Amino acid sequence: MDTQTLPASSITIEVTARGIPRQADIDIRTSLLDLLREHLELTGTKKGCDHGQCGACTVHLNGRRVNACLCLAATCDGAEVTTIEGLGTPDAMHPMQAAFVEFDGYQCGYCTAGQIMSGVALLNEPCGPANSDVREAMSGNICRCGAYSNIVAAIQHVRKG
């Protein structure tokens, strides 16, 4: 068999993260989550279930929230990716980050980055005004510690300005 007809097992892609275009040579099977954590060293995005069930890996891809564990990095070539590291800093937190601190929207902290990224995305998505509407919109993000009422309170605080 002619080896030149076999598909390449690795590719070079470029994504913009934290406003900086970054290139990486990756295996074609690499997930966006593994690209962020292992190649770009953006470890704020957590690997929870690695099956799209917990939401710990939520990031924004071209402005929309996605589970990074379910996205093939190869499909993200040329995309803008926003992770928790690109949202704010300790000295200049995003309002959602500040609200999570103020309302104790975290316990162990493992899900917090994904919860915050989903909460920020929710600000630009259709969502009714009730707490139940927020809970429904956030249903893809699991908190093992059960801090849901605090998470909803933080999100509602930011939504109300």
N, C-alpha and C positions, 0 to 999 in steps of 0.2 A: 504494500500500500504506500502510495506517495505521501510522505509526511507533510508536504506543503499544502495538502488539501484538508488537513485536520484543523479544527478551530483553535485559536490561541487560547491558552488557559489563563493568561493574564493580560490586563489592559492598563493603560494610563488614563486616569480621569482627572478632571479638575472640578472642584466645588469651591464656592466662596463661603467661608466660615469666619465669623467675627469680622466681617468686612474685608477679609484678606483672601485672594484667590490662592488655593493650595492644590498642588498636584500630588497624586499618589499612584504608585504601581500596585495594582491589586489583582488577586485571583478573581475570576469572573463570578464566582459564587459568594463573594464577600458581601455581607449585609451593610447597610448604611451605618448601623450601630457599631459594627466592628471596624468600619472605616474611621468613624469618629474616635473611638476609644483606642484602637491599636495603631492606626496609621497617622492620625492627626493629633493624638494625645489630648483629646477633649474628653476627659473622663467624668465630667459632671453628669452626663447622660448614663443612666444605670442599666445594666442587663439584669432584668428580673427573671421572667419566665422564658424569654427567647422564643415565644410562640404567639405573640400579639395578644395575650390575654390579660396582662396586668397594667400596661401603660407606663411603666417606669422609664421606658426608653423614648417617651414622646418628645419630638422635636418639631420645628417648623421647617417645612420644605417648600420653598418659594411662597412663604406666607401661610401655608396650610399645615395644620397639625397632622402628623403621621406617627405610626409606631415604627421607629427606626429599625427594629429587628425584622420587620416584614418587608422592608424595601431593599432591593438589590442595589448596591452602590453603583453598579454599572449604568443603571437607569437614571442616576442623578447627575450624570456628567453635565457640567455647565450650570448646575442649580445653585441656589443660595440656601444654605442651611443655617438655621438659628438654633443654638443650643442654650442651655442655662448660662453658660459662660458668656454668651453674647447679649444677654438680656440686661444685666446691670452689674454694678460692682459693689463691694461692701460700703464704699463711700457714697455711691449714687445708685441706690437700689431702684429697680423698676417698682412701680406702685404695687404690683401683685406680690413681689418678694417682700416688700415692707409690710403688706397686709398679712401675709403668712406669719411673719414674726409677731406682729401686733396681736393677732387672733389665735396664736398657737396652732397654726394649721399644719403641724407636723408632730410626730412623736419620735420614732426612731430615725426619721429623715430619709430612709431609702427611697420612698416614692416621691419625695418632695419635688425634685427637679421635674419629673414628669407631670405631677399635679400642677405645678406653677406654669409649665409650658402649655398645658391644656387650658388652664384658667385664662391665660393671656390670649390664646386663640379664641376662646369662647367670647371674649369682648368684641370680636369682629364677626361673630356668627349669629344667625337668628336664634334667640333664646328668650323665652318668656320671662316675666319678672319674678315669679315665685321661686322659693327655695327648691320646690320639687322640679321645676324646670332646669335649674342649675344641676341638681343631682342627676337628672336624666342626661344632660349634656356632658357630664363628667363621668358617666357610668363606665367608660372604658379605662378608668384609672382606679386601681385597687389600692386601698390602704390597709395593710395587715393590722395596724394598731387601732383602727377604727376612729380616726380623727375627722370623720366626715362632717360633723356639724361645724367644726372649726374651719374646715376647708371651705364649706359653703359660705360661712360668715365672712371669711376673708374675700372670697370672690364677689359676694354681694356688696361688700364695703367698697371695693374698687369700681364695681358697676355703677354704684350710686354716686360716685365721684367724691 
